Amino acid sequence: MAFPAASLTRWFPFLSWPRPNRALIKGEFWAGMTVGLMLVPQGVAYAALAGMPLVTGIYASLIPALVAVLFSASTRLGVGPTALTSLLIGASLTGLAEPGSAQWVAMAAWIALLSGLLQLVMGMARFGWLLNLVTSPVLSGFTQAAALLILGSQLAALTGLRSDWGALLSTPSTGLFDLTAAAFGLGSLALLILARRWRPNFPAAIVVVGAAGALSWALDYVDAGGAVVGALPSGLPAPYWPGALPWSSFSALVMPVLVVTLVSFLETASSAKVESQRSGERWNENQDLIGQGLAKISSGLFGSFATSASFSRSAINLYAGAKSGWATLFAIALVLVVLLWLTPALYHVPQSVLAAVVVTAVTSLIKPGMLLRLWRVSRVEAVIGGITFALTLATAPRMYWGVLVGLLMNLSHFLYQRLHPRIIEVGLHPDGSLRDRHLWHLPALAPRLLALRMDAELDFASASALERRVTEHLATHPDVVHLCLMAQPINRIDVTGVETFAQLLALLQSRGGTLHLSGLKLPVEQVLRQAGLLEPGTGLAMYRTDAEALVALQQLPQPVERV
């Protein structure tokens, strides 16, 4: 039985890659080399940030990157270790195990497995839309705080501080610093920042790391007691199973798994949307969930930690001219060469240089004017972003509470807006449009008439607000017997809305008046007809357009004046 080509490419997206030719392969090779030369030093540096054995950063840049590019819809993303995900893993496991220990590695692998499984299930169930619940203010507040936490975690290594910050504050002394390490770290940081500014597509990280390693070897830095990368095992990673964990350890991983799942895919989304805009194609978030989920699972099964899509490496990949997933395959091939034969070359690299690589990567995330820009647009959302930022900092290392509280506040704000829809009484403006008659000081459309427009769906959230507005007005204006609903903004109605509509219709009938409906949309009209509420001769008048409604309303009988 033959499967349709569309079905095969849906489950195996790599089948839709362009067929290689000489011109394509040449461009993809150089793009892949550029990203691969960034991937190795960043992978090692991010493994240190996650508290993992350094070689696992290279493992996470190999098989997970291959799985992601084969099964994701966005084929030009730089998948592997990232700063935010690595920080979340390191912060979440703090206090639960010793960094770099077997228990720490097992728990990090479980985070990768569970997070990947969750993303895989969400993608297969087509639940990618759930990620829209995370708004830009929440993500921005968390990202800014996380970037500062990453910087803070790297300062000691970057400056060669041998003690803790408390000892430095109590007895300041240059003797607490390894000045050689500080020179390596700060010098590498300056070179990386300059290279990013002047040649953003140049793989400066590998050049700086290689030069620093060579200089460290020439100076016999390791023999002087300097902190270096040290020996890394060569060869392919072996299959790994983390083993069972006690229930207390598993329960401690629930929140980290949820936040890693969320944050890592939001990192993917930020890069994938840029790619889809450049390619002119719609972003398939569900297929990317599947690809990223499988990548995390493969990472956990080879003893590494959760991966994500790096915005910086993805941008470099696009900037270098990558056209398809072939570029990523070349980058993976370079990582494979390093893992098989070149890991001894990393032995003498000072750890302060790895800190410089991390700091350079996260400085692009820091945007001091973020809250001010949000404040100009929406003060409520700016407050939500600010609280997310503050809580992320205050609750470190359990920094996921900032995201969760931000999400809760954002959902509460959304629900409040739904429960308090904009309902205005309309009047006819001199320019012919219908506007808020109290704001623009307009006369009523007709005597003994209340004309309302609700800019919301007529459902369980907004129905009570509409009913309250009408009943309060009728109670204070006993002469009003007509109600006109400018219904064009209403595009959906549920059972609660139907019941409210029936109550309003009965209320107008009891007053001997009429309920006028203007511009009722077909989906709403069908539901109301099925409920039997649009029968003729029931004190109901319907108009297709507002112009038709205005003509009819202006012909309503005038009230009889008493002599």
C-alpha positions, 0 to 999 in steps of 0.5 A: 500500500503506497502512502501519499507524498503529503502524508509522508512529508507530514510525518517526515519533513526532511523528505521535502528538503530540496535536492542537493546540487553543487551551488546549494551544497556550497552555500549550505556547507559554509553556513553550517561551518559558521554555526558549527564553529559557534556550537562547540564552545557554546555547548561546553559553556552552557553545560557548565551553566547547567551544572553538567559534565562539560562533554554533555554540551557537545553531546547535546549539540550532536544527536538532538540537533540531528533529530530536531532538523529531521523532524521539525518544520523549521529546518534552519534553527540552531538547535542545541544547548541555550543559555536560558534553558541551561540556567533553568536546569541548573537553578532547578536542580540546585539543592537537590543534588551535587552539580556534575554528580551522577544524581544531578545528571540523572535528574537533568536527563529526566527533565529532558525526557519529561519535557520532550514527552510533553512537547511531543504529546502537545504537537501530536494533539495539535495543542500548539495554540496553548503557547499563545497564552504566554504574552510578550510582557511575561516572556520579556520580564522573565528573559530580562531577569534570567539574563541578569541571573546568568550574568551574576552566575558567571561573574566569579568565573569571568573575573577569576574570583577564588572565594565568594562575594561575601568574603570579597565584600568583607575583606576586599583584596586582589589576592582573592582573584586569579589575575591570569584568569581575569585577564583571559576572561575579560580579554575574551569578553572584549574580543567577542563583543567587538567581533559581534559588533563588527563581524556578526557572522564571523565564528569569533567564539571558536577563534577566541577559545582556540587562541586562549587555549593555545596561550594557556598551554604556552603559559603552562596555566594549568600547572600554575593551578589555573581552572581549565576545561580539562580532559573531555572524553572522546567518542560518540555518546553511549545510550543512557537510562537515568533510572528510577527516581524517588517520588520526592525527587520526581515531584520536585521536577514537575514545575521545572519540567513545565517551565523548561517546556514553556521557555524552551519552545518560546525560544524556538518560536522567536526564531521560527517566526523570523524564519517563516517571515523570511520564507513567506510560509506559515509557521507550523508550530505543532510540527516544531513541537514534535521535532523539539520534543523528540530532540529533548527525548534523544538528549535525555537518552544519551545522558545530556540535558534539555535542548532548545533553539538558539536565537543567536545561532539561528540568526547566524544561520540565516545571515550566513545564507542557509536555505534548508536543513542541509546546513545544519547537517554540515554543522553537526558533522563538524561537531562530530569531528570535534567529538571524535578527534579534537576534544583534547584541544579543549583541555587547556581552555580557561574556564573564564573564557567559557564564562566570557562566551556565556556572558557575550551570548546573554548580553543581547537579551538585556534590554533596559528600556523594555518596561518603559516601552511597555508602560507607554503601550499598556500600564497594566501589562507593564506592571505584569512584566515588572512583577514577573521580572522582580519575582524571577529575581527574588525566587532564584534559584526557583525562578519558575515562580516568576513565569507562573505568577506572570501567567496567572496575572495575565490570565486574570487580566484577560478574564477581567476584560472579558467580564467587563466588555465595552458597552456604549450607548450610540448616537449619530455623529455628524459624519454619519458614523455611530459613536459613543453618544455620551463621549461625543455629546450626541442626541439619542437616536430616537425617543424612548429608545436605548441603543447599545453596542457591545464590542464582545461575544455574547457569552457567559463572560459578557452576558451578565454585563449586558443584562445589568446595563440594560436593566439598570437603564430601564429601571432609571428610565421608565419611559424607555420601551425600545432597545436596539442592539447594534449586533455586528461586533457580536460574532459568537453566542453560547447558551448563557448568551441565549438565555440572556437574549431571551430575558431581554426580549421578555423584558421588552415585551412586558413593557409593551416595547420592541427589541431591535437587532441590527447587523446580526451575524449568521452564526449568531442568528442560526443559534438564536433561530434554533432556540426559537427566539427569532420568530416573527410577531414577538416584539422583535425587529431585525435589520441587516444594516445599521443604515436600515436600522436608523431609518426604521428607528427614526420612524418610531412613534413619538411619545404623546405629550400630556396637556 
